[in-house]
Amino acid sequence: MSKFKPIGRHLEKRLTAATVRSLNEPGFYGDGNGLYLKVDASGAKRWVQRLVIQGKRRDIGLGSAGLVTLAEAREAALQQRKQARAGEDPIALKKASTAILTFEAAAQEVYDLTAPTWRNKKHGKQWLSTLETYAYPAFGEKRITAVTSADVLAALSSIWNLHPETARRVKQRIGTVMKWAIAQGWRIDNPADTISAALPKQDRSTVKHRQALPYGEVAAAITKVRASNATKATKLAFEFLVLTATRSGEAREAVWSEIDLDKREWVIPAERMKAKRAHRVPLSDRAVAILKEANTLKSDKSDLVFPGMKETKALSDMTLSKLMKDLGIPAVPHGFRSSFRDWAGETTAHPREVIEFALAHVIQNKAEAAYARSDLFQKRRNLMNDWDSFLIWR
């Protein structure tokens, strides 16, 4: 049985680095705060701390003396003694710390938790792939508690101005993982937020916005599409998208169960909306006529209003984009929302909030949003009827 080898009086810091190197006789050699250097019969030396934890004496290993210096052992012993005096269990705390995930593992956890909310699989894969490309090489293997603002800054600096849009998304995604770690009780700060002042100002002058037609040219674009060799579903989907001022995916993936022709309204469910809130769309005369024509394409295999080449799959966004490119229309599908917004704001007296509701934009002002009890549906119907008339009579 090993014997304790007290050195001198009962004082703290009784050992020295030289003493640690020179001790060879097997036994326990005390230093203070319950810290002992244990020398085995083989000559191996390791640190052990004896503490009373919640009324029970426990021995805690602090590592080999060849790897952990005397100063490091003292610091660890002091911290654990404070924890024990406060009624905590240093052993349990140490086990809990080893359960803390690396940043990479935490990001995967966040991805798995949020996967059901992704609007499409491609977007989800991009979320993870950008972290794999830019964050993981810098600090992916670090425990999430050990990731610093310097780590995040190092990962983003090289792409901040070279690929500004990608860099902003990576920063936002790192922040999302950090917020999850804060919710787990593993962190109290978000290093992705604290680096903003350290990053250089991005040059926004070169940012390319989605191409959109001047509103005066939209009717001509519709006429050109109608006369094209595109499939019937493609031509109808394009015009329906323009008339309703909806997003490409919202229009292309419309299903008959969302549409009530008698009420002349289309209700897009929350899971298909960007803001995750159901959106009612008033249908103008021409929009109703398009749907009646699209009804001839309906099959027993699918509920889709605008089926693609396969009846069970909706038209792709690329189909509409390619159509416009082939016809020389200098715009993208999403750009017609901008055309509508410019027309409504510049040529009509419809209130701004009615126009914003028509575009399914979320009210940013919290006080204003709190009083927005109605979706202004009838006023929006008048707006969309005016848009219909403007396009027909051009």
C-alpha positions in Angstrom: 0.0 0.0 0.0 1.3 3.4 -1.0 2.2 5.8 1.8 1.8 9.5 1.9 5.1 11.4 1.9 4.4 14.8 3.4 7.1 17.4 2.7 7.6 19.9 5.5 4.8 21.6 7.2 1.1 21.6 6.1 1.4 24.4 3.6 0.2 25.0 0.0 2.6 24.7 -2.9 5.1 22.5 -1.1 6.3 20.9 -4.3 8.6 22.5 -6.8 9.2 21.5 -10.5 12.7 20.3 -9.5 11.2 18.1 -6.7 8.7 16.6 -9.1 11.5 15.6 -11.4 13.7 14.2 -8.7 11.2 12.1 -6.7 11.5 8.4 -7.5 10.4 6.6 -4.3 6.9 5.2 -4.7 4.2 7.1 -2.7 2.0 10.1 -2.5 3.6 13.5 -2.2 1.3 16.3 -1.1 1.2 19.9 -2.4 -1.9 21.5 -1.0 -5.6 21.8 -2.0 -5.8 18.0 -1.9 -3.3 17.7 -4.8 -0.8 14.9 -4.7 1.9 13.6 -6.9 1.7 9.8 -7.1 4.9 7.9 -7.9 4.3 4.3 -8.9 6.7 1.4 -8.3 7.4 1.6 -12.1 8.6 5.2 -11.7 5.6 6.6 -13.5 4.3 9.8 -12.0 0.7 11.2 -12.1 -1.4 13.8 -10.4 -4.2 12.9 -8.1 -6.5 15.2 -6.1 -8.4 14.0 -3.0 -11.6 15.9 -2.3 -14.7 15.6 -0.2 -17.5 15.9 -2.8 -21.0 16.1 -1.4 -20.0 14.4 1.8 -17.9 11.6 0.2 -14.1 11.4 -0.3 -13.2 11.0 -3.9 -9.9 10.7 -5.8 -9.7 12.6 -9.1 -7.0 11.9 -11.6 -5.4 15.0 -13.2 -3.1 13.3 -15.7 0.5 12.3 -16.1 3.2 14.5 -14.6 5.0 14.2 -17.9 2.1 15.9 -19.7 0.6 18.1 -17.0 3.0 20.6 -15.3 2.9 21.4 -11.6 1.4 24.8 -12.4 -1.4 23.3 -14.5 -2.1 20.6 -11.9 -2.4 23.3 -9.2 -4.8 25.4 -11.3 -7.0 22.4 -12.0 -6.9 21.4 -8.3 -7.9 24.9 -7.2 -10.8 25.1 -9.6 -12.1 21.7 -8.6 -11.8 22.5 -4.9 -13.9 25.6 -5.4 -16.5 23.6 -7.3 -16.6 21.0 -4.4 -16.9 23.8 -1.8 -19.8 25.2 -3.8 -21.6 21.9 -3.6 -20.9 20.8 -7.2 -19.4 17.5 -8.3 -16.2 18.2 -10.3 -16.2 14.6 -11.6 -19.8 14.9 -13.0 -18.9 18.3 -14.5 -15.8 16.8 -16.2 -18.0 14.0 -17.7 -20.5 16.5 -18.9 -17.8 18.5 -20.6 -16.6 15.5 -22.5 -20.2 15.2 -23.9 -19.9 18.6 -25.5 -19.9 18.2 -29.3 -17.4 19.5 -31.7 -18.6 22.3 -34.0 -18.9 19.8 -36.9 -21.0 17.4 -34.8 -23.1 20.3 -33.5 -23.7 21.6 -37.0 -24.9 18.2 -38.1 -27.2 18.1 -35.1 -28.7 21.5 -36.0 -29.0 20.4 -39.7 -30.9 17.2 -38.7 -33.2 19.1 -36.4 -34.1 21.7 -39.0 -34.2 19.4 -42.0 -38.0 19.0 -41.9 -38.3 22.8 -42.4 -36.2 23.1 -45.5 -38.2 24.3 -48.5 -36.2 21.9 -50.7 -33.4 19.4 -50.3 -31.0 21.5 -52.5 -31.2 24.4 -50.0 -30.5 22.0 -47.1 -27.5 20.5 -48.8 -26.1 24.0 -49.5 -26.5 24.9 -45.8 -24.3 22.0 -44.8 -21.9 22.1 -47.7 -20.9 25.8 -47.1 -19.9 24.9 -43.5 -18.0 21.9 -44.7 -16.1 24.0 -47.2 -15.3 27.1 -45.1 -15.9 26.5 -41.4 -14.9 22.8 -40.8 -11.3 23.2 -42.0 -10.8 26.1 -39.6 -12.5 24.8 -36.4 -14.7 21.9 -37.2 -12.9 19.5 -34.9 -12.9 21.9 -32.0 -15.4 21.5 -29.2 -18.1 24.1 -29.7 -17.2 25.6 -26.4 -13.7 26.2 -27.5 -14.5 28.0 -30.8 -13.5 31.7 -30.6 -14.3 34.8 -32.5 -10.7 34.6 -33.9 -11.5 31.2 -35.3 -14.7 32.5 -37.1 -12.8 35.5 -38.3 -10.0 33.4 -39.8 -12.6 31.2 -41.6 -14.4 34.2 -43.1 -11.6 36.7 -43.8 -10.4 35.1 -47.0 -13.9 35.0 -48.7 -15.5 38.1 -47.1 -15.0 40.3 -50.2 -14.1 37.6 -52.7 -17.4 35.8 -52.3 -19.5 38.3 -50.2 -22.9 36.6 -50.5 -21.4 33.2 -49.6 -19.5 34.7 -46.7 -22.6 36.3 -45.2 -24.5 33.0 -45.5 -21.6 31.1 -43.8 -21.5 33.7 -41.0 -25.3 33.4 -40.5 -25.1 29.6 -40.4 -22.2 29.5 -38.0 -24.3 31.8 -35.8 -27.3 29.5 -36.0 -25.1 26.6 -34.7 -23.8 28.8 -31.9 -27.3 29.9 -30.9 -28.1 26.2 -30.6 -25.1 25.7 -28.3 -26.2 28.6 -26.2 -29.6 27.0 -25.8 -27.8 23.8 -24.7 -26.1 25.8 -22.0 -22.7 25.2 -23.5 -22.0 28.8 -24.4 -23.1 32.2 -23.3 -21.8 34.1 -26.4 -22.1 33.9 -30.2 -18.7 34.6 -31.8 -20.3 35.0 -35.2 -22.0 38.2 -33.9 -18.9 39.6 -32.1 -16.7 39.7 -35.3 -18.9 42.1 -37.3 -16.8 45.1 -36.4 -13.6 43.3 -37.3 -14.7 42.4 -40.8 -14.0 44.9 -43.6 -17.0 46.7 -45.2 -18.2 44.7 -48.2 -18.4 46.4 -51.6 -22.1 46.2 -52.5 -21.8 48.1 -55.8 -21.1 44.9 -57.7 -24.1 43.0 -56.3 -26.3 41.9 -59.2 -30.0 41.9 -58.4 -32.4 39.5 -60.1 -33.2 40.7 -63.6 -36.7 42.3 -64.0 -38.6 43.9 -66.9 -39.9 47.4 -66.7 -43.6 47.1 -66.1 -44.4 48.5 -69.4 -42.8 45.6 -71.2 -44.5 42.8 -69.2 -47.5 42.5 -71.4 -45.3 42.1 -74.5 -43.4 39.3 -72.7 -46.7 37.5 -72.0 -47.7 37.8 -75.7 -44.3 36.4 -76.8 -44.6 33.4 -74.4 -48.2 32.7 -75.6 -46.9 32.6 -79.2 -43.9 30.3 -78.4 -43.5 26.6 -78.9 -43.4 25.9 -75.2 -45.7 23.3 -73.7 -49.2 24.4 -72.7 -48.4 23.9 -69.0 -45.3 26.0 -69.2 -47.1 28.9 -71.0 -50.0 28.9 -68.5 -47.7 28.6 -65.5 -45.7 31.6 -66.7 -48.7 33.9 -67.2 -50.3 32.7 -63.9 -47.1 33.5 -62.0 -47.0 37.1 -63.5 -50.7 37.7 -62.9 -50.6 36.6 -59.2 -47.2 38.2 -58.5 -46.2 35.0 -56.6 -42.8 33.4 -56.3 -41.9 30.8 -58.9 -42.1 27.8 -56.6 -45.5 28.9 -55.2 -47.0 29.1 -58.7 -45.3 26.1 -60.2 -46.2 23.8 -57.4 -49.8 24.9 -57.0 -52.3 22.0 -56.6 -56.0 22.0 -57.3 -56.9 21.3 -53.6 -55.5 24.9 -52.8 -57.8 26.6 -55.3 -61.5 27.5 -55.0 -62.7 28.7 -58.4 -66.2 29.6 -57.0 -64.7 32.0 -54.5 -62.0 33.0 -57.0 -59.2 32.5 -54.4 -56.1 30.4 -54.0 -54.8 29.6 -50.6 -51.1 28.7 -50.5 -50.4 26.7 -47.3 -47.8 27.9 -44.8 -45.3 25.1 -45.6 -45.0 26.4 -49.1 -44.5 30.0 -48.2 -41.2 31.8 -47.5 -42.6 33.4 -44.3 -44.2 30.1 -43.2 -47.7 31.7 -43.1 -50.6 30.7 -45.2 -51.3 33.3 -48.0 -54.6 33.9 -49.7 -54.3 35.1 -53.4 -57.4 36.7 -55.1 -57.8 35.5 -58.6 -58.5 37.9 -61.4 -60.6 37.1 -64.5 -57.6 36.1 -66.5 -56.1 34.1 -63.7 -59.4 32.1 -63.5 -59.4 31.6 -67.2 -55.9 30.2 -67.1 -56.9 27.8 -64.4 -59.9 26.6 -66.4 -57.6 26.0 -69.3 -55.1 24.2 -67.1 -57.9 22.0 -65.9 -57.7 20.2 -69.3 -54.2 19.0 -68.2 -55.5 17.4 -65.0 -54.8 13.7 -64.6 -55.7 11.0 -62.1 -52.0 10.6 -61.1 -51.4 14.1 -59.8 -53.1 17.1 -58.2 -50.6 19.5 -59.8 -52.1 22.4 -61.7 -49.0 22.8 -63.9 -47.5 19.3 -64.3 -44.1 18.9 -65.9 -42.9 16.3 -68.4 -43.8 13.8 -65.8 -47.4 14.1 -64.6 -46.4 13.7 -61.0 -43.7 16.3 -60.9 -44.2 20.1 -61.1 -42.5 22.3 -63.7 -38.9 23.2 -62.7 -37.8 26.8 -62.2 -35.2 26.1 -64.9 -37.9 25.4 -67.4 -39.3 29.0 -67.0 -35.9 30.5 -66.9 -34.8 28.7 -70.1 -38.0 29.8 -71.8 -37.3 33.4 -71.1 -33.7 33.1 -72.2 -34.7 31.4 -75.4 -37.2 34.0 -76.2 -34.8 36.9 -75.4 -36.8 38.1 -72.4 -34.2 39.8 -70.2 -35.6 38.7 -66.8 -35.9 35.8 -64.4 -39.2 34.4 -63.1 -38.8 36.1 -59.7 -38.2 39.4 -61.4 -41.9 39.8 -62.3 -42.6 40.5 -58.7 -40.4 43.5 -59.0 -42.2 44.6 -62.1 -45.5 44.3 -60.3 -44.2 46.3 -57.3 -42.9 49.1 -59.5 -46.1 49.3 -61.4 -48.3 49.4 -58.2 -46.1 51.9 -56.5 -45.6 54.3 -59.4 -48.9 54.2 -61.3 -51.6 53.4 -58.8 -53.1 54.9 -55.6 -53.2 51.5 -53.8 -51.8 51.8 -50.3 -48.3 50.5 -49.6 -49.5 48.0 -47.1 -51.9 46.5 -49.6 -49.1 46.1 -52.2 -46.8 44.5 -49.6 -49.6 42.1 -48.5 -50.1 41.1 -52.2 -46.4 40.2 -52.3 -46.7 38.2 -49.0 -44.1 40.4 -47.4 -43.8 40.3 -43.7 -44.3 43.5 -41.8 -41.0 44.3 -40.2 -42.3 47.0 -37.8 -43.5 45.0 -34.8 -45.9 47.7 -33.6 -47.4 47.9 -37.1 -47.6 44.1 -37.4 -49.4 43.9 -34.0 -52.3 45.9 -35.4 -52.4 44.2 -38.8 -55.4 41.9 -38.0 -56.7 41.7 -41.6 -55.0 40.4 -44.7 -56.7 43.2 -46.7 -58.1 40.6 -49.0 -60.8 42.7 -50.7 -58.4 45.6 -51.3 -55.9 43.2 -52.7 -58.5 41.8 -55.0 -59.0 45.3 -56.4 -55.3 45.7 -56.8 -54.9 42.4 -58.7 -57.8 43.1 -60.9 -56.1 46.4 -61.9 -52.9 44.5 -62.6 -54.9 42.1 -64.8 -56.5 45.1 -66.7 -53.1 46.8 -67.1 -51.6 43.7 -68.7 -54.6 43.0 -71.0 -55.0 46.5 -72.4 -51.4 47.2 -73.1 
